Amino acid sequence: WWSTPYSWDNQFLTGFSHVNLSGVGCPELGVILLMPTTGKVEANPQKYGSIISNQKAKAGLYSCFLDKYNVKAEATATLRTGISRYTFPKGQSNLLINLGLGLTNEKGAKIRIVNNREVEGSRMTGTFCYNDNTERPVYFVVRLSKPADSFGVWKKMPPMKAEAAWSKTADKYKYYNGYRAEIFGDDVGAYFSFSTTENEQIIAEVGISYVSIANARENLAAESNNFNFEATKQNAWQTWNNQLQPIQVFGGSSDEKSIFYTALYHMNIHPNILNDVNGQYPRMGGFEIKNTTESNRYTVFSLWDTYRNFHPLMTLLYPNLQLDFVKSMIAMYKESGWLPKWELNGRETYTMNGDPALPVIADTYLRGVKNFDVETAYRAMKKHALTPDSLNKIRKDNDFYLKHGYVPYRKQYDNSVSEA
């Protein structure tokens, strides 16, 4: 599927991205790519990309082999960081940080090399499902286990017409060797080059934040294992093992059990934590910074996908987690004036139809999970139900519904059933 960051049948690798969405129908995120290469530095992904083989995956670990470079790549993660380990051949080896590529419809990034083993910056994301006013920058810090022998940044230069005869870099990638100031652009990145021995390993740790570079660095300091890849991998595996414990399966084949627990694994990917280790997160519908007070702030509420089956099952299997989801939804109402419809990183995308937050909250309450601000939830539901079209950001056809008790069919493909 064209909007997914990973597909088994696509074996051409251009980098490991560090913020992703699972199972969505519109492209978004898929940014902050790390890519190992060897030999001369090349920034063009169509040229540096490699066929991969020997792919392996389990909870908390993915690995593959880059055929073009004879490099083994392994990746694991914590809640707010990504950790990757690369086993290089002898010779010049490189790590590229590509901010030009992404699944998002947005462009724009900045990057600054801090020293010979650290780089920081941000990448714009948004316009999810082609909806404006959904933009949000994501911030990062990359730290390497080995100091680089050389480093620099690149930028894709614009094409030229009259001046093309005098420019050596028109419509090409321009390399700024040793550059230490910030650089901005739609297609920018950084590279670190090393002299490696046979099978030498270099580890990259990436801290992520939707608040600031400082918070990305704080997340990295709090959650990294000081480049201990094996310990981080084991912690990730144990975290997933604990998360999958609520259901014990007996009988069936080994393949059937794998299919079942893979589905349960997928179920636990989203919604995911938005706030940083210090509790800060971007306010719903704005750019002010808020602080969590009693629970984590969650994001990725694709509620038209999840209100029927996912949230009722979460209430049965993970009631405390479902409670935090509902608290996040009510907090979004307090901050923006509306319960979420299809929320992503503190921005309402208004994607798809209906008013799915209401049945999620009501179902959670009726199943006995009630330790949330019920009065505020009721006020929010009443506002959604009674506000007329002209002022209602969620219910497009509320005037029809309030008048008739249904949304009438007016023309082909008018979504009348979905809206009702």
C-alpha distance (Angstrom), angle and dihedral (degrees) to the residues before:
residue distance angle dihedral
W1 . . .
W2 3.78 . .
S3 3.81 96.7 .
T4 3.79 98.5 52.9
P5 3.82 123.8 98.9
Y6 3.81 91.6 -140.9
S7 3.78 134.4 31.6
W8 3.80 124.6 168.8
D9 3.79 93.3 -135.8
N10 3.83 93.0 54.7
Q11 3.79 104.4 78.7
F12 3.81 98.5 167.2
L13 3.81 108.6 104.5
T14 3.80 124.0 -157.6
G15 3.81 97.0 166.3
F16 3.79 148.1 -47.3
S17 3.81 110.3 -86.7
H18 3.81 120.8 -148.3
V19 3.82 105.4 -153.9
N20 3.79 116.6 46.6
L21 3.79 145.6 158.7
S22 3.79 123.7 -134.3
G23 3.79 123.9 -141.3
V24 3.80 100.4 -6.8
G25 3.80 126.6 146.2
C26 3.82 97.1 -140.9
P27 3.81 125.5 58.7
E28 3.81 117.1 -108.7
L29 3.82 141.5 145.7
G30 3.83 113.1 0.6
V31 3.79 90.4 139.6
I32 3.84 141.0 135.6
L33 3.80 96.9 55.3
L34 3.81 124.1 -162.2
M35 3.78 116.6 -161.9
P36 3.83 129.6 179.4
T37 3.82 117.2 -145.6
T38 3.79 138.7 161.4
G39 3.80 133.6 -138.6
K40 3.79 123.0 15.7
V41 3.81 115.9 10.6
E42 3.81 113.0 -104.4
A43 3.83 121.9 -176.6
N44 3.81 99.2 -174.3
P45 3.83 105.5 99.0
Q46 3.80 92.5 -153.4
K47 3.80 87.6 59.6
Y48 3.81 101.6 36.7
G49 3.83 96.5 40.8
S50 3.80 117.3 111.5
I51 3.78 138.5 -154.3
I52 3.81 109.5 -115.7
S53 3.79 130.2 -147.7
N54 3.81 141.1 173.2
Q55 3.80 92.9 46.3
K56 3.79 116.1 -173.2
A57 3.78 129.6 178.8
K58 3.77 138.8 178.3
A59 3.77 134.6 150.9
G60 3.80 106.5 -54.8
L61 3.81 97.7 6.4
Y62 3.80 141.1 73.3
S63 3.80 124.8 174.7
C64 3.78 137.5 173.6
F65 3.81 141.8 161.8
L66 3.81 121.7 -113.6
D67 3.80 103.6 -140.8
K68 3.81 95.4 -164.0
Y69 3.80 94.4 56.9
N70 3.82 104.5 25.1
V71 3.80 88.2 -122.7
K72 3.79 126.9 144.7
A73 3.82 113.7 -145.4
E74 3.81 126.2 -163.5
A75 3.80 128.2 -180.0
T76 3.80 135.8 -169.2
A77 3.80 134.8 156.9
T78 3.78 151.6 -154.6
L79 3.81 125.0 -147.0
R80 3.81 94.0 -79.5
T81 3.81 105.4 13.3
G82 3.77 139.4 62.1
I83 3.81 121.2 -146.3
S84 3.79 123.3 -165.6
R85 3.80 132.3 179.8
Y86 3.79 124.8 -157.3
T87 3.81 125.8 -164.9
F88 3.81 107.8 -154.9
P89 3.81 134.5 -166.0
K90 3.80 122.5 -123.4
G91 3.80 115.5 -71.5
Q92 3.80 136.5 40.5
S93 3.79 111.3 -10.6
N94 3.80 127.9 -177.4
L95 3.76 141.2 -163.3
L96 3.80 114.9 -153.5
I97 3.82 124.4 -160.2
N98 3.80 105.1 -159.1
L99 3.82 117.6 -166.6
G100 3.80 95.9 167.9
L101 3.79 97.9 72.5
G102 3.79 123.1 69.6
L103 3.78 144.4 130.1
T104 3.80 90.4 -119.4
N105 3.79 119.5 102.1
E106 3.81 89.6 -133.2
K107 3.79 127.8 90.1
G108 3.78 132.5 -162.2
A109 3.79 134.5 89.1
K110 3.76 144.8 167.6
I111 3.78 128.6 -148.6
R112 3.81 136.2 -178.2
I113 3.78 129.5 -174.5
V114 3.81 107.7 -134.3
N115 3.81 96.4 -171.7
N116 3.80 140.1 -37.4
R117 3.80 92.7 -61.3
E118 3.82 105.6 30.3
V119 3.80 137.9 61.5
E120 3.81 132.1 175.1
G121 3.77 138.0 -171.9
S122 3.78 148.4 114.9
R123 3.80 139.6 -99.4
M124 3.81 127.9 -153.3
T125 3.80 117.8 -125.4
G126 3.79 133.7 174.7
T127 3.81 145.2 78.2
F128 3.80 86.1 116.8
C129 3.82 111.3 -167.3
Y130 3.83 85.5 -0.2
N131 3.80 93.5 -66.6
D132 3.80 116.3 142.0
N133 3.81 123.5 -138.3
T134 3.81 91.1 44.4
E135 3.80 95.5 101.4
R136 3.80 122.4 131.5
P137 3.83 131.4 164.6
V138 3.79 120.0 -130.8
Y139 3.82 118.6 -149.8
F140 3.79 128.4 -149.6
V141 3.79 146.6 -179.5
V142 3.82 120.9 -159.7
R143 3.80 118.9 -161.4
L144 3.82 124.2 -174.1
S145 3.80 129.6 -150.7
K146 3.82 92.7 -136.5
P147 3.82 129.7 44.9
A148 3.79 112.2 -115.5
D149 3.79 122.5 -118.5
S150 3.80 88.9 -142.0
F151 3.78 137.1 0.3
G152 3.77 143.3 176.2
V153 3.78 146.6 150.1
W154 3.78 135.2 -106.2
K155 3.78 138.7 -151.3
K156 3.80 131.4 -168.4
M157 3.80 105.0 -123.1
P158 3.82 122.3 -140.7
P159 3.79 120.7 -105.0
M160 3.79 117.6 -99.2
K161 3.79 133.8 -153.4
A162 3.79 115.4 -177.5
E163 3.82 93.0 20.9
A164 3.82 96.1 43.8
A165 3.80 92.5 99.0
W166 3.81 90.9 62.5
S167 3.80 99.6 40.8
K168 3.79 122.9 83.1
T169 3.80 93.7 -170.2
A170 3.82 105.2 41.9
D171 3.82 108.5 141.4
K172 3.81 89.3 -3.1
Y173 3.78 137.7 101.9
K174 3.79 111.4 -89.0
Y175 3.81 117.5 -153.9
Y176 3.80 122.4 -147.0
N177 3.79 104.3 -162.7
G178 3.81 114.4 -153.5
Y179 3.82 91.7 0.6
R180 3.82 111.9 160.1
A181 3.82 104.4 174.1
E182 3.80 124.3 88.6
I183 3.77 117.7 -81.0
F184 3.80 124.9 -162.1
G185 3.79 134.0 -162.4
D186 3.77 149.1 109.1
D187 3.81 93.0 -91.7
V188 3.80 111.3 30.9
G189 3.78 135.7 135.4
A190 3.78 147.2 152.8
Y191 3.78 136.6 -119.6
F192 3.79 135.4 -156.4
S193 3.81 119.5 -163.5
F194 3.81 127.2 -159.3
S195 3.77 139.5 -177.8
T196 3.81 102.3 -126.7
T197 3.77 134.2 -170.8
E198 3.81 122.1 -136.8
N199 3.84 110.6 -63.8
E200 3.80 92.9 -0.3
Q201 3.79 112.2 161.9
I202 3.80 126.4 -140.3
I203 3.80 121.1 -172.5
A204 3.80 126.0 -153.4
E205 3.81 122.3 -160.9
V206 3.81 118.2 -164.6
G207 3.80 123.6 -165.3
I208 3.81 117.1 -159.4
S209 3.82 132.0 -160.9
Y210 3.80 137.6 164.3
V211 3.82 89.9 -154.4
S212 3.81 110.1 52.7
I213 3.79 147.9 -35.3
A214 3.81 88.5 -103.5
N215 3.80 89.9 57.3
A216 3.80 91.4 47.4
R217 3.80 88.1 54.9
E218 3.82 90.8 46.9
N219 3.81 91.1 50.1
L220 3.79 89.3 51.0
A221 3.80 92.6 49.4
A222 3.81 92.0 48.9
E223 3.80 99.4 45.3
S224 3.80 106.8 29.4
N225 3.80 122.0 99.4
N226 3.80 95.6 -143.5
F227 3.82 91.7 -94.5
N228 3.81 93.2 -48.7
F229 3.79 96.9 144.2
E230 3.80 95.5 176.0
A231 3.81 92.9 53.9
T232 3.81 92.1 47.6
K233 3.80 91.2 48.2
Q234 3.80 91.5 50.3
N235 3.81 91.9 47.7
A236 3.80 90.4 51.1
W237 3.81 91.5 49.7
Q238 3.81 91.7 48.9
T239 3.80 92.0 48.0
W240 3.79 90.8 53.5
N241 3.80 92.0 43.9
N242 3.80 90.2 54.7
Q243 3.81 91.4 46.6
L244 3.80 92.6 53.7
Q245 3.81 94.1 48.3
P246 3.84 99.3 94.0
I247 3.81 91.2 80.4
Q248 3.81 121.0 52.1
V249 3.81 112.9 -168.9
F250 3.80 122.0 -153.0
G251 3.79 126.3 -173.2
G252 3.78 126.6 9.0
S253 3.78 128.0 92.8
S254 3.79 126.4 -62.9
D255 3.81 89.9 -108.0
E256 3.80 91.5 51.5
K257 3.80 90.9 51.4
S258 3.80 90.3 49.1
I259 3.79 90.7 51.5
F260 3.80 91.5 48.8
Y261 3.79 96.6 48.5
T262 3.81 91.6 42.8
A263 3.80 87.8 57.1
L264 3.81 90.1 48.7
Y265 3.82 88.3 48.7
H266 3.81 90.4 52.4
M267 3.80 89.4 48.9
N268 3.81 90.2 59.5
I269 3.82 97.7 52.5
H270 3.83 97.4 81.2
P271 2.97 142.4 70.9
N272 3.81 90.8 41.5
I273 3.79 136.1 -175.8
L274 3.82 115.5 -80.6
N275 3.81 101.6 178.7
D276 3.80 123.4 88.0
V277 3.81 125.3 -121.6
N278 3.82 89.0 -91.0
G279 3.82 90.5 55.8
Q280 3.81 97.0 -108.4
Y281 3.81 122.6 137.7
P282 3.84 137.5 159.1
R283 3.81 113.8 -90.0
M284 3.78 117.3 -108.0
G285 3.79 109.2 -95.2
G286 3.80 94.9 2.2
F287 3.77 145.9 56.8
E288 3.80 102.1 -112.6
I289 3.79 115.8 115.5
K290 3.80 118.0 -117.2
N291 3.80 133.1 -174.0
T292 3.78 127.4 -130.7
T293 3.79 113.2 -119.7
E294 3.80 109.8 -172.8
S295 3.80 109.9 -0.5
N296 3.78 141.8 10.8
R297 3.80 120.0 -72.6
Y298 3.79 109.4 -121.8
T299 3.79 130.4 -157.6
V300 3.83 141.0 -170.4
F301 3.81 99.7 67.3
S302 3.80 101.2 174.0
L303 3.78 87.5 172.3
W304 3.80 99.8 171.1
D305 3.84 85.6 62.0
T306 3.78 97.0 43.8
Y307 3.81 112.8 32.7
R308 3.83 95.5 86.5
N309 3.81 103.2 51.8
F310 3.79 114.0 -7.8
H311 3.80 100.3 60.6
P312 3.84 96.0 41.5
L313 3.82 88.6 51.4
M314 3.82 91.3 46.8
T315 3.81 88.3 53.9
L316 3.81 89.5 55.7
L317 3.82 99.2 41.4
Y318 3.81 104.0 27.6
P319 3.82 107.4 19.8
N320 3.81 94.2 162.7
L321 3.79 91.2 53.0
Q322 3.80 91.9 46.5
L323 3.81 88.0 51.1
D324 3.81 89.6 55.8
F325 3.81 89.7 49.6
V326 3.81 91.0 54.5
K327 3.81 91.3 46.2
S328 3.81 89.4 52.7
M329 3.81 90.7 50.6
I330 3.81 92.5 50.4
A331 3.82 90.5 47.1
M332 3.81 88.5 53.6
Y333 3.80 88.7 55.3
K334 3.80 90.8 51.2
E335 3.81 90.6 51.2
S336 3.80 101.1 40.8
G337 3.80 106.0 19.6
W338 3.81 94.4 -114.9
L339 3.77 138.9 75.5
P340 3.81 112.3 -117.2
K341 3.78 123.6 -89.5
W342 3.82 101.2 178.4
E343 3.81 105.4 -11.7
L344 3.80 122.7 -174.3
N345 3.81 124.4 -178.8
G346 3.78 93.3 -25.4
R347 3.81 95.4 -46.2
E348 3.80 126.1 107.4
T349 3.79 109.9 -132.2
Y350 3.85 96.6 -175.2
T351 3.79 88.1 -142.5
M352 3.82 120.9 167.1
N353 3.79 129.2 -6.1
G354 3.78 143.3 -63.6
D355 3.80 131.4 31.6
P356 3.82 101.9 -82.3
A357 3.82 100.8 167.0
L358 3.81 92.1 73.0
P359 3.83 98.6 61.0
V360 3.81 90.1 43.9
I361 3.81 93.1 56.3
A362 3.81 93.8 40.3
D363 3.81 92.8 48.6
T364 3.81 91.1 48.6
Y365 3.81 90.5 52.8
L366 3.81 94.1 46.3
R367 3.80 90.8 51.8
G368 3.79 89.8 59.1
V369 3.81 101.7 -98.0
K370 3.80 98.6 124.2
N371 3.80 108.0 141.7
F372 3.80 95.6 115.0
D373 3.81 137.1 89.0
V374 3.80 96.4 -71.2
E375 3.82 95.2 173.7
T376 3.80 92.9 54.9
A377 3.80 90.3 45.4
Y378 3.81 89.9 53.3
R379 3.81 92.4 48.8
A380 3.80 89.4 51.3
M381 3.80 92.4 49.6
K382 3.80 91.5 48.5
K383 3.80 90.8 50.7
H384 3.82 91.0 51.3
A385 3.81 91.4 47.8
L386 3.81 99.9 46.6
T387 3.81 106.6 31.6
P388 3.84 111.8 106.8
D389 3.79 123.8 -120.7
S390 3.78 96.5 -97.7
L391 3.81 92.3 59.6
N392 3.81 101.3 26.9
K393 3.80 113.7 100.8
I394 3.81 94.7 -175.5
R395 3.84 109.9 35.6
K396 3.80 107.5 57.3
D397 3.82 96.6 -175.5
N398 3.78 101.0 34.1
D399 3.83 94.2 128.9
F400 3.80 90.5 60.3
Y401 3.79 91.4 46.3
L402 3.80 95.2 48.3
K403 3.82 90.9 49.1
H404 3.82 100.7 42.4
G405 3.81 106.4 17.3
Y406 3.79 88.5 -119.9
V407 3.80 139.5 53.2
P408 3.83 108.5 -108.2
Y409 3.77 124.4 -133.7
R410 3.80 107.7 -107.6
K411 3.79 107.1 163.2
Q412 3.79 139.4 -8.9
Y413 3.81 114.9 -67.1
D414 3.81 93.1 8.1
N415 3.83 92.8 139.6
S416 3.79 91.7 -128.1
V417 3.81 93.8 149.0
S418 3.81 93.5 46.7
E419 3.80 92.5 46.8
A420 3.80 91.4 52.1
